[in-house]
Amino acid sequence: MPKKVFVSHKKEDSGTASKVAERIKTNGIATYLDVIDDALASDGPELADHIRKRMSECDQLVAVLSTATKDSWWVPWEIGVASEKDFRIASYAEQYISLPSYLQKWPILQTMSEVDLYCEYSKRNEQVTVRKMDEAYSAERKSTIFKSGIGDFHKELARALVTKRRGY
C-alpha cells in the first residue's frame, strides 16, 4: 500500500485540494493536506522544515493547479522536493491552464474519475514494485546467507582441524 499522498496547492485552491484529498482517501490511500495543519501559520525556514518533515511521511505528490498557482512559491518548491525524493507525481487541474514545460513531465488529472484511475495505478504499481523488491531482496539475501555460511564453514572446519590435530 502506498505510504501517503502529499496534496500540494496554493491557499486559494484549498477547496479543490480538499476534494482531491478526500477522493484519494476514498480510494484507500492516505493523504497529507496542509489546510488542516495549525503548524503552517508560520512562514520561512520553519515552514520549509515543517513541509519537508511532512513530505518525508509521503511517497507521492498530487499538485492541485489553477491560474493562482503561478503566483505560488511553495507549490513549485514542493514539486521539486518530491522530484528529488523520487515520488510518484501527478498534477490536478479542473480546467485547462497553460503549464510550464517541467510540469508536463508528469500525468495531468482533470476529473475525479481520473483521480480514481491515478489511485488504481498507484496501488497497482506499488504491488508490482514491492513484489520486485521482495524478489530482488530474497535473491540478494539468499546470496548473503550462502556466503555467510561459507565463511562459517571455513572457520568451523579450521577450528575442528586444530582441535583434532591436538588430539582433543
C-alpha positions as a Markdown table, in Angstrom:
| # | Residue | x | y | z |
|---|---|---|---|---|
| 1 | Met | 0.0 | 0.0 | 0.0 |
| 2 | Pro | 1.4 | 3.4 | -0.9 |
| 3 | Lys | 2.5 | 5.4 | 2.2 |
| 4 | Lys | 0.8 | 8.7 | 1.7 |
| 5 | Val | 0.0 | 11.3 | -1.0 |
| 6 | Phe | 1.1 | 14.9 | -0.3 |
| 7 | Val | -1.5 | 17.2 | -1.8 |
| 8 | Ser | 0.3 | 20.4 | -2.8 |
| 9 | His | -1.8 | 23.5 | -3.5 |
| 10 | Lys | -2.0 | 27.2 | -3.2 |
| 11 | Lys | -4.2 | 28.5 | -0.4 |
| 12 | Glu | -6.8 | 29.8 | -3.0 |
| 13 | Asp | -7.2 | 26.2 | -4.2 |
| 14 | Ser | -7.9 | 24.7 | -0.7 |
| 15 | Gly | -11.4 | 23.7 | -1.6 |
| 16 | Thr | -10.3 | 21.8 | -4.7 |
| 17 | Ala | -7.4 | 20.3 | -2.8 |
| 18 | Ser | -9.8 | 19.1 | -0.1 |
| 19 | Lys | -11.9 | 17.4 | -2.7 |
| 20 | Val | -8.9 | 15.7 | -4.3 |
| 21 | Ala | -7.6 | 14.6 | -0.9 |
| 22 | Glu | -11.0 | 13.2 | 0.0 |
| 23 | Arg | -11.2 | 11.3 | -3.3 |
| 24 | Ile | -7.8 | 9.8 | -2.8 |
| 25 | Lys | -8.7 | 8.7 | 0.8 |
| 26 | Thr | -12.0 | 7.2 | -0.6 |
| 27 | Asn | -9.7 | 5.0 | -2.8 |
| 28 | Gly | -7.9 | 3.7 | 0.3 |
| 29 | Ile | -4.7 | 5.9 | 0.1 |
| 30 | Ala | -3.8 | 8.2 | 3.0 |
| 31 | Thr | -3.1 | 11.9 | 2.3 |
| 32 | Tyr | -1.4 | 14.9 | 3.9 |
| 33 | Leu | -3.2 | 18.1 | 3.2 |
| 34 | Asp | -1.8 | 21.2 | 4.9 |
| 35 | Val | -5.1 | 23.1 | 5.3 |
| 36 | Ile | -5.8 | 21.1 | 8.5 |
| 37 | Asp | -2.3 | 21.7 | 10.0 |
| 38 | Asp | -2.0 | 24.6 | 12.5 |
| 39 | Ala | 1.8 | 24.5 | 12.3 |
| 40 | Leu | 1.6 | 26.2 | 8.9 |
| 41 | Ala | 0.8 | 29.6 | 10.4 |
| 42 | Ser | 4.5 | 30.4 | 10.2 |
| 43 | Asp | 6.5 | 31.2 | 7.1 |
| 44 | Gly | 10.1 | 31.0 | 6.1 |
| 45 | Pro | 12.6 | 28.3 | 7.3 |
| 46 | Glu | 10.3 | 26.9 | 9.9 |
| 47 | Leu | 7.6 | 26.3 | 7.3 |
| 48 | Ala | 10.1 | 24.7 | 4.9 |
| 49 | Asp | 11.3 | 22.4 | 7.7 |
| 50 | His | 7.7 | 21.5 | 8.6 |
| 51 | Ile | 6.8 | 20.8 | 5.0 |
| 52 | Arg | 9.9 | 18.7 | 4.4 |
| 53 | Lys | 9.1 | 16.7 | 7.6 |
| 54 | Arg | 5.5 | 16.1 | 6.4 |
| 55 | Met | 6.8 | 15.2 | 2.9 |
| 56 | Ser | 9.1 | 12.6 | 4.5 |
| 57 | Glu | 6.0 | 10.8 | 5.6 |
| 58 | Cys | 4.8 | 10.6 | 2.0 |
| 59 | Asp | 5.9 | 8.8 | -1.2 |
| 60 | Gln | 3.6 | 10.6 | -3.7 |
| 61 | Leu | 2.5 | 14.1 | -4.6 |
| 62 | Val | -0.5 | 15.5 | -6.4 |
| 63 | Ala | -0.2 | 19.2 | -7.2 |
| 64 | Val | -3.5 | 21.0 | -7.4 |
| 65 | Leu | -3.0 | 23.6 | -10.1 |
| 66 | Ser | -5.0 | 26.6 | -11.2 |
| 67 | Thr | -4.4 | 30.1 | -12.5 |
| 68 | Ala | -3.5 | 31.1 | -8.9 |
| 69 | Thr | -0.6 | 28.6 | -8.8 |
| 70 | Lys | 1.6 | 30.8 | -11.0 |
| 71 | Asp | 1.9 | 33.2 | -8.0 |
| 72 | Ser | 3.0 | 30.4 | -5.6 |
| 73 | Trp | 6.5 | 29.9 | -4.4 |
| 74 | Trp | 5.6 | 26.8 | -2.4 |
| 75 | Val | 3.9 | 24.6 | -4.9 |
| 76 | Pro | 6.9 | 24.5 | -7.3 |
| 77 | Trp | 9.2 | 24.0 | -4.3 |
| 78 | Glu | 7.2 | 21.1 | -3.1 |
| 79 | Ile | 7.2 | 19.6 | -6.6 |
| 80 | Gly | 11.0 | 20.0 | -6.7 |
| 81 | Val | 11.4 | 18.3 | -3.3 |
| 82 | Ala | 9.0 | 15.4 | -4.4 |
| 83 | Ser | 11.0 | 15.0 | -7.6 |
| 84 | Glu | 14.3 | 14.8 | -5.7 |
| 85 | Lys | 12.7 | 12.2 | -3.4 |
| 86 | Asp | 11.6 | 10.1 | -6.5 |
| 87 | Phe | 7.9 | 10.5 | -5.5 |
| 88 | Arg | 5.1 | 9.4 | -7.9 |
| 89 | Ile | 3.9 | 12.8 | -9.1 |
| 90 | Ala | 0.8 | 14.0 | -10.9 |
| 91 | Ser | -1.0 | 17.3 | -11.3 |
| 92 | Tyr | -4.7 | 18.0 | -11.0 |
| 93 | Ala | -6.3 | 20.9 | -12.9 |
| 94 | Glu | -10.1 | 21.1 | -13.2 |
| 95 | Gln | -9.8 | 23.5 | -16.1 |
| 96 | Tyr | -7.3 | 24.0 | -18.8 |
| 97 | Ile | -4.4 | 26.1 | -17.7 |
| 98 | Ser | -1.1 | 26.7 | -19.5 |
| 99 | Leu | 1.5 | 24.7 | -17.6 |
| 100 | Pro | 5.3 | 25.2 | -17.6 |
| 101 | Ser | 7.0 | 22.5 | -19.6 |
| 102 | Tyr | 8.6 | 20.9 | -16.5 |
| 103 | Leu | 5.1 | 20.0 | -15.2 |
| 104 | Gln | 4.2 | 18.3 | -18.4 |
| 105 | Lys | 6.7 | 15.5 | -17.4 |
| 106 | Trp | 4.0 | 14.0 | -15.1 |
| 107 | Pro | 0.4 | 13.0 | -15.8 |
| 108 | Ile | -2.2 | 15.7 | -15.5 |
| 109 | Leu | -5.5 | 14.7 | -14.0 |
| 110 | Gln | -8.6 | 16.7 | -14.9 |
| 111 | Thr | -11.6 | 14.9 | -13.3 |
| 112 | Met | -12.3 | 12.9 | -10.1 |
| 113 | Ser | -12.6 | 9.7 | -12.2 |
| 114 | Glu | -9.0 | 10.4 | -13.3 |
| 115 | Val | -8.1 | 10.7 | -9.6 |
| 116 | Asp | -9.6 | 7.3 | -9.2 |
| 117 | Leu | -7.5 | 6.0 | -12.1 |
| 118 | Tyr | -4.4 | 7.6 | -10.5 |
| 119 | Cys | -5.1 | 5.7 | -7.3 |
| 120 | Glu | -5.7 | 2.4 | -9.1 |
| 121 | Tyr | -2.4 | 2.7 | -10.9 |
| 122 | Ser | -0.6 | 3.9 | -7.9 |
| 123 | Lys | -1.7 | 0.8 | -5.9 |
| 124 | Arg | -1.0 | -1.5 | -8.8 |
| 125 | Asn | 2.5 | 0.0 | -9.3 |
| 126 | Glu | 3.1 | -0.3 | -5.5 |
| 127 | Gln | 2.2 | -4.0 | -5.6 |
| 128 | Val | 4.5 | -4.7 | -8.6 |
| 129 | Thr | 7.3 | -2.7 | -7.0 |
| 130 | Val | 7.0 | -4.4 | -3.7 |
| 131 | Arg | 6.9 | -7.8 | -5.4 |
| 132 | Lys | 10.0 | -7.0 | -7.4 |
| 133 | Met | 11.8 | -5.7 | -4.4 |
| 134 | Asp | 10.9 | -8.8 | -2.4 |
| 135 | Glu | 12.2 | -11.0 | -5.2 |
| 136 | Ala | 15.4 | -9.0 | -5.5 |
| 137 | Tyr | 15.9 | -8.9 | -1.8 |
| 138 | Ser | 15.2 | -12.6 | -1.5 |
| 139 | Ala | 17.9 | -13.3 | -4.1 |
| 140 | Glu | 20.3 | -10.9 | -2.5 |
| 141 | Arg | 19.6 | -12.2 | 1.0 |
| 142 | Lys | 20.0 | -15.8 | -0.2 |
| 143 | Ser | 23.4 | -14.9 | -1.6 |
| 144 | Thr | 24.4 | -13.2 | 1.6 |
| 145 | Ile | 23.3 | -16.1 | 3.7 |
| 146 | Phe | 25.1 | -18.5 | 1.4 |
| 147 | Lys | 28.3 | -16.5 | 1.5 |
| 148 | Ser | 28.0 | -16.2 | 5.3 |
| 149 | Gly | 27.5 | -19.9 | 5.5 |
| 150 | Ile | 30.7 | -20.5 | 3.5 |
| 151 | Gly | 32.6 | -18.2 | 5.9 |
| 152 | Asp | 31.2 | -20.1 | 8.9 |
| 153 | Phe | 32.1 | -23.4 | 7.3 |
| 154 | His | 35.7 | -22.3 | 6.8 |
| 155 | Lys | 36.0 | -21.1 | 10.4 |
| 156 | Glu | 34.3 | -24.1 | 12.0 |
| 157 | Leu | 36.3 | -26.6 | 9.9 |
| 158 | Ala | 39.6 | -24.9 | 10.7 |
| 159 | Arg | 38.8 | -24.9 | 14.4 |
| 160 | Ala | 37.8 | -28.6 | 14.2 |
| 161 | Leu | 41.0 | -29.5 | 12.4 |
| 162 | Val | 43.1 | -27.7 | 15.0 |
| 163 | Thr | 41.2 | -29.5 | 17.8 |
| 164 | Lys | 41.6 | -32.9 | 16.1 |
| 165 | Arg | 45.3 | -32.4 | 15.4 |
| 166 | Arg | 45.9 | -31.5 | 19.0 |
| 167 | Gly | 44.2 | -34.8 | 19.9 |
| 168 | Tyr | 41.3 | -33.4 | 21.8 |
